Amino acid sequence: MKTCFSLVLSLMSLCVLAQTKTKVVNSGSAYLDYSVSNNKLEVFVIDQKNQSPDDYALVSDKMILMLNKRQEFNFYLKWINPLKYKVTWFDSVSVDESYSQMDQFVSSIKMILNLGTSAGTKSLTGTNDANVNNESSKDSQKGAGDASGQIIKLEIPSQQLMSPDIQDFYLYLSLLNSEDLVNSDRKAINDMRKRIEKFDNENFADFKEWYTKSFSTLIGLESAESAKMALTSIKGELLNKEGKLSQRPLSISKFDGEFAGINLENKNIEYLMKSKLKNAVADAEERVSTERDLKDKLKPLVAILDKSLSEPSGNVNFVSSEYFRTKSISFDMGQQVNARVAVKEYSFDQKALTFSPLEGDFSKEFVLRKYNFIYPTFSTGIFYSDTEIVTFGLSNSDSSNEFVVNQDTLQKNTAITAAFANFNFDLNSDFFHPFFQVGIDPTKIRPFLLLGGGIFIPASKFAISGGAVFTWEQSLEDLKVGDTVKSTTDLQNDIKYGVFDVGVKGWYLGVQYQF
């Protein structure tokens, strides 16, 4: 048997390390740092020995994460304001490419082996048409004083009132002459003063300033620690305002009923008082609605920020107070997960209290697979062989119709296509990855089996391999050399290929390169 050499030239997907940046992760988590100013994403893991950040890497379009343990995997993102930067994950589970290709390769071998919101003041409408005339009341003819002749002084609030309508009412009262109101009317108006002042204080204080400041504060947050402090303050005050706001409709309704029962002798003043207070009530109701709208817009923002801070990194030995879980992923044996993270920036309109997306999109993709120290890659190629194999044929030495069975040694020198499975040993090197190689030619009745090994250089996408060539032994079932048959069909029907010849039929040398 002659020694043979084969040259293998293949276009192959030799190794995922040569195409896409890959990181081996020993822990169950990876930490992401998105740079707002540079629009870049970095990833790092925690060194298990000293529990500190290690092996920072810039994420290009895609990164493959090889996980040492098949378990729930967590991504922790350094906190960015979720009101300005919306982070969205898209993931899908599929069959691991290595498992899929291995299944196809094994299936080929089996086949060969036969294995089987606004507030404002409303005008009063639908008021009673009081029978108001210019006739003086009977008391005005008698004088404004009581029996003792003393006039009760009108109590004008000393502090500035906030309701425009209530201000107008008291301004008008301050301009009245002593004879314009009898003491009974003055007393009735004075009796309402404290209630009016309380109503004014409860319903007409400036509430928009606090909400405006709160919106601005939340939008401007730039760190998790400042967000925690701001949320503590805003949530406490918001809870207080929400409680008071819920009570105000009932308080306004009660006040409305109180002044509706006032009955003055001076009908002009009575009409003016009821008209102004009615307008103040309508204004207060409008302000409740406006504040409720502001509250309803602020609460979801608080909830979004709260959620962004709800799952901090649990690594107690690593100062990770700015990192929070943004995505959890799990998958089973033979599966891989493609997870894409997208960041979209938004601007906030302080007047309209609305968000608008800005131009430009940012996204990166992660492929999560189970890490194996020995990982398979697959290729196809052409090898040229000069191999000696045993075959059977027929000869006819006379003119009879019978043929004699004989055995020949066939010298094969031809181009043959083969499929290869390469089992690579990951030494965490860009320049040296040894691998074991199995190749098979599924195109013939008697396929070649190639067994060998080689060296793969990920940095140059180049590999060289070599090994032995084996094949299946051709044998006769009932016939033997020297027997006579009447046709080649008789010989072909008797030949079987079930025995594998463990003898080396030749040697091959392979060169593989990723174009």
ZAMARGU-4260 file (C-alpha; in steps of 0.2 Angstrom, whole numbers, plus 5000, padded with zeros to 4 digits):
<rodrens>
0) 5000/5000/5000 | 5007/5017/4995 | 5007/5032/5006 | 4996/5046/4999 | 4995/5064/5003
5) 4979/5075/5000 | 4978/5094/4998 | 4962/5101/5006 | 4957/5119/5000 | 4941/5124/5008
10) 4929/5139/5009 | 4924/5137/5027 | 4916/5145/5042 | 4931/5139/5052 | 4928/5148/5069
15) 4916/5160/5076 | 4930/5168/5085 | 4937/5173/5068 | 4921/5183/5063 | 4913/5190/5078
20) 4920/5197/5094 | 4918/5183/5108 | 4919/5184/5127 | 4919/5170/5139 | 4909/5173/5154
25) 4912/5163/5170 | 4899/5171/5181 | 4880/5173/5178 | 4880/5191/5173 | 4888/5204/5162
30) 4889/5223/5165 | 4885/5236/5152 | 4891/5254/5151 | 4882/5265/5138 | 4891/5281/5135
35) 4878/5295/5131 | 4891/5307/5125 | 4901/5295/5114 | 4886/5284/5109 | 4896/5268/5113
40) 4893/5252/5123 | 4906/5244/5134 | 4904/5227/5142 | 4914/5219/5157 | 4912/5205/5169
45) 4917/5203/5187 | 4933/5194/5191 | 4929/5180/5202 | 4945/5180/5212 | 4945/5198/5218
50) 4927/5203/5214 | 4932/5218/5203 | 4928/5224/5186 | 4938/5215/5173 | 4941/5213/5154
55) 4932/5229/5147 | 4927/5227/5129 | 4919/5238/5117 | 4904/5231/5109 | 4904/5232/5090
60) 4888/5227/5080 | 4888/5210/5088 | 4896/5201/5102 | 4895/5182/5106 | 4895/5178/5125
65) 4900/5160/5129 | 4893/5155/5145 | 4902/5143/5156 | 4886/5139/5165 | 4869/5136/5158
70) 4858/5146/5170 | 4849/5162/5171 | 4860/5176/5164 | 4858/5194/5169 | 4863/5210/5160
75) 4866/5225/5172 | 4866/5242/5164 | 4875/5257/5172 | 4860/5269/5176 | 4855/5281/5163
80) 4839/5292/5165 | 4825/5281/5158 | 4815/5297/5154 | 4828/5303/5142 | 4835/5286/5136
85) 4822/5272/5133 | 4831/5255/5133 | 4822/5241/5124 | 4827/5222/5123 | 4822/5211/5109
90) 4827/5192/5111 | 4823/5176/5102 | 4828/5158/5106 | 4835/5147/5092 | 4845/5131/5090
95) 4863/5133/5093 | 4872/5134/5077 | 4885/5121/5083 | 4872/5109/5088 | 4862/5111/5072
100) 4878/5108/5061 | 4883/5093/5072 | 4866/5085/5070 | 4868/5087/5051 | 4885/5080/5051
105) 4881/5065/5062 | 4865/5062/5051 | 4877/5061/5036 | 4888/5048/5045 | 4872/5038/5050
110) 4866/5038/5033 | 4883/5032/5026 | 4884/5019/5040 | 4866/5014/5037 | 4862/5019/5055
115) 4848/5022/5053 | 4730/5352/5155 | 4725/5374/5160 | 4716/5384/5174 | 4706/5400/5172
120) 4691/5411/5180 | 4674/5406/5174 | 4660/5419/5172 | 4644/5415/5182 | 4629/5409/5171
125) 4611/5405/5175 | 4611/5417/5190 | 4595/5421/5198 | 4587/5437/5191 | 4585/5446/5208
130) 4572/5460/5209 | 4585/5473/5211 | 4580/5491/5210 | 4587/5508/5216 | 4574/5510/5230
135) 4582/5512/5247 | 4579/5499/5260 | 4568/5503/5274 | 4583/5502/5286 | 4592/5515/5276
140) 4579/5527/5280 | 4581/5523/5298 | 4600/5523/5297 | 4614/5509/5296 | 4617/5508/5315
145) 4609/5496/5327 | 4598/5502/5342 | 4613/5510/5350 | 4617/5519/5334 | 4634/5510/5332
150) 4639/5503/5315 | 4647/5486/5314 | 4664/5487/5305 | 4666/5476/5290 | 4681/5464/5292
155) 4692/5465/5277 | 4705/5452/5276 | 4722/5459/5280 | 4732/5447/5269 | 4732/5447/5250
160) 4719/5435/5243 | 4723/5424/5229 | 4706/5422/5220 | 4703/5437/5208 | 4684/5436/5211
165) 4686/5436/5230 | 4698/5450/5229 | 4685/5460/5218 | 4672/5457/5231 | 4681/5463/5246
170) 4688/5478/5236 | 4670/5483/5232 | 4666/5481/5251 | 4680/5492/5256 | 4673/5506/5245
175) 4655/5506/5252 | 4648/5520/5263 | 4642/5517/5280 | 4624/5518/5275 | 4625/5506/5261
180) 4624/5491/5273 | 4614/5488/5288 | 4622/5479/5303 | 4613/5463/5300 | 4621/5462/5283
185) 4638/5467/5289 | 4637/5454/5303 | 4632/5440/5290 | 4647/5445/5279 | 4659/5445/5293
190) 4653/5428/5299 | 4659/5421/5282 | 4676/5430/5282 | 4686/5416/5290 | 4678/5403/5279
195) 4681/5413/5263 | 4700/5415/5268 | 4701/5396/5272 | 4693/5392/5255 | 4705/5405/5246
200) 4720/5397/5255 | 4716/5379/5251 | 4711/5382/5233 | 4721/5396/5225 | 4739/5394/5231
205) 4751/5392/5217 | 4753/5373/5213 | 4760/5373/5196 | 4778/5379/5202 | 4781/5363/5212
210) 4775/5352/5197 | 4786/5362/5185 | 4801/5360/5196 | 4798/5342/5199 | 4797/5338/5180
215) 4813/5348/5177 | 4821/5339/5192 | 4817/5321/5186 | 4821/5325/5168 | 4838/5332/5173
220) 4844/5317/5184 | 4861/5310/5179 | 4865/5297/5192 | 4856/5283/5202 | 4861/5291/5219
225) 4854/5308/5214 | 4838/5299/5207 | 4835/5290/5223 | 4836/5306/5234 | 4825/5316/5222
230) 4812/5302/5221 | 4811/5301/5240 | 4808/5319/5241 | 4795/5320/5227 | 4786/5305/5231
235) 4783/5311/5249 | 4777/5328/5243 | 4766/5320/5229 | 4758/5308/5242 | 4754/5323/5253
240) 4747/5333/5238 | 4737/5318/5232 | 4729/5317/5249 | 4724/5335/5249 | 4718/5335/5231
245) 4706/5320/5235 | 4698/5330/5248 | 4696/5347/5239 | 4680/5343/5228 | 4670/5339/5244
250) 4677/5355/5252 | 4672/5365/5237 | 4655/5358/5236 | 4652/5361/5255 | 4658/5379/5253
255) 4646/5382/5238 | 4632/5376/5249 | 4637/5388/5263 | 4636/5404/5254 | 4621/5399/5244
260) 4610/5401/5260 | 4616/5420/5263 | 4601/5432/5263 | 4605/5450/5264 | 4593/5465/5265
265) 4604/5474/5252 | 4600/5463/5237 | 4613/5472/5226 | 4627/5467/5238 | 4619/5449/5240
270) 4619/5447/5221 | 4637/5453/5220 | 4643/5442/5234 | 4635/5426/5227 | 4641/5430/5209
275) 4659/5432/5214 | 4660/5417/5226 | 4651/5407/5213 | 4665/5411/5200 | 4678/5407/5213
280) 4670/5390/5216 | 4670/5387/5197 | 4688/5393/5196 | 4693/5381/5211 | 4685/5366/5202
285) 4695/5370/5186 | 4711/5371/5196 | 4707/5354/5204 | 4706/5347/5187 | 4722/5355/5181
290) 4732/5349/5196 | 4724/5332/5194 | 4731/5332/5176 | 4748/5337/5181 | 4748/5324/5195
295) 4743/5310/5183 | 4757/5315/5171 | 4770/5316/5185 | 4766/5299/5193 | 4770/5288/5178
300) 4787/5296/5177 | 4790/5293/5195 | 4785/5275/5192 | 4797/5273/5178 | 4812/5280/5188
305) 4807/5269/5202 | 4807/5253/5191 | 4824/5258/5184 | 4831/5258/5202 | 4822/5242/5208
310) 4835/5228/5204 | 4852/5234/5209 | 4867/5223/5206 | 4868/5210/5220 | 4887/5209/5220
315) 4891/5215/5238 | 4910/5215/5235 | 4909/5226/5220 | 4904/5244/5221 | 4890/5243/5209
320) 4877/5255/5216 | 4875/5263/5198 | 4871/5246/5190 | 4854/5239/5188 | 4847/5223/5180
325) 4840/5227/5163 | 4837/5210/5156 | 4837/5192/5162 | 4839/5177/5149 | 4839/5158/5151
330) 4840/5144/5138 | 4842/5125/5138 | 4855/5114/5131 | 4857/5115/5112 | 4849/5133/5112
335) 4856/5150/5109 | 4848/5167/5112 | 4850/5182/5101 | 4847/5197/5111 | 4847/5215/5104
340) 4847/5230/5115 | 4841/5247/5108 | 4843/5264/5116 | 4832/5278/5110 | 4834/5296/5115
345) 4820/5308/5119 | 4817/5326/5122 | 4805/5334/5134 | 4794/5349/5131 | 4792/5358/5147
350) 4777/5367/5142 | 4767/5354/5134 | 4774/5340/5146 | 4777/5328/5131 | 4791/5318/5125
355) 4797/5317/5107 | 4810/5305/5100 | 4826/5312/5093 | 4834/5306/5077 | 4846/5292/5076
360) 4845/5274/5083 | 4858/5264/5093 | 4857/5245/5095 | 4869/5231/5098 | 4867/5212/5097
365) 4872/5199/5109 | 4872/5180/5105 | 4872/5169/5121 | 4879/5151/5119 | 4885/5138/5131
370) 4904/5138/5132 | 4913/5122/5128 | 4932/5120/5130 | 4930/5109/5114 | 4919/5118/5102
375) 4915/5111/5085 | 4915/5121/5068 | 4911/5114/5051 | 4917/5115/5033 | 4917/5108/5016
380) 4932/5106/5004 | 4940/5096/4990 | 4955/5085/4993 | 4965/5076/4980 | 4970/5058/4984
385) 4982/5045/4978 | 4975/5030/4987 | 4976/5011/4984 | 4960/5002/4987 | 4955/4984/4984
390) 4941/4981/4971 | 4933/4966/4962 | 4931/4964/4943 | 4928/4951/4929 | 4939/4944/4915
395) 4935/4934/4900 | 4950/4924/4894 | 4940/4914/4880 | 4925/4916/4869 | 4913/4909/4882
400) 4899/4918/4890 | 4906/4916/4907 | 4917/4928/4916 | 4930/4925/4930 | 4930/4935/4946
405) 4946/4943/4950 | 4953/4955/4963 | 4962/4971/4958 | 4971/4985/4968 | 4964/5001/4961
410) 4975/5017/4962 | 4963/5032/4965 | 4970/5049/4959 | 4955/5060/4959 | 4947/5076/4966
415) 4934/5071/4980 | 4923/5082/4990 | 4922/5080/5009 | 4913/5087/5024 | 4923/5091/5039
420) 4919/5092/5058 | 4933/5101/5067 | 4934/5100/5086 | 4943/5115/5092 | 4952/5117/5109
425) 4949/5134/5116 | 4966/5140/5124 | 4960/5158/5125 | 4973/5163/5112 | 4972/5173/5096
430) 4986/5163/5088 | 4985/5145/5093 | 4969/5134/5093 | 4973/5115/5090 | 4959/5105/5084
435) 4954/5087/5080 | 4946/5084/5063 | 4934/5071/5056 | 4930/5072/5037 | 4919/5061/5026
440) 4915/5060/5008 | 4896/5056/5007 | 4896/5056/4987 | 4901/5038/4984 | 4896/5020/4988
445) 4913/5018/4996 | 4916/5034/5006 | 4932/5040/5012 | 4934/5044/5031 | 4947/5056/5036
450) 4954/5057/5054 | 4967/5070/5059 | 4971/5086/5068 | 4978/5103/5065 | 4981/5121/5071
455) 4970/5135/5069 | 4976/5153/5070 | 4960/5164/5073 | 4970/5181/5070 | 4973/5176/5052
460) 4958/5164/5049 | 4970/5151/5043 | 4972/5133/5048 | 4983/5118/5043 | 4978/5100/5046
465) 4983/5083/5042 | 4979/5065/5045 | 4975/5047/5039 | 4963/5041/5026 | 4952/5026/5029
470) 4938/5018/5019 | 4926/5003/5019 | 4932/4986/5013 | 4924/4979/4998 | 4921/4960/5000
475) 4911/4946/4992 | 4897/4938/5001 | 4894/4921/4991 | 4907/4922/4977 | 4926/4920/4979
480) 4940/4925/4968 | 4941/4913/4953 | 4923/4909/4952 | 4914/4911/4936 | 4898/4922/4933
485) 4887/4925/4918 | 4886/4944/4920 | 4893/4959/4929 | 4876/4960/4938 | 4880/4944/4947
490) 4896/4951/4953 | 4888/4968/4959 | 4874/4959/4968 | 4887/4949/4978 | 4898/4963/4983
495) 4895/4971/5000 | 4903/4986/5009 | 4898/4982/5027 | 4916/4980/5034 | 4926/4995/5038
500) 4945/4993/5034 | 4954/4999/5049 | 4970/5000/5039 | 4976/5017/5034 | 4974/5019/5015
505) 4984/5035/5014 | 4988/5052/5022 | 4982/5069/5019 | 4988/5087/5022 | 4975/5101/5022
510) 4976/5119/5021 | 4960/5129/5026 | 4957/5148/5024 | 4942/5159/5027 | 4940/5171/5012
</rodrens>
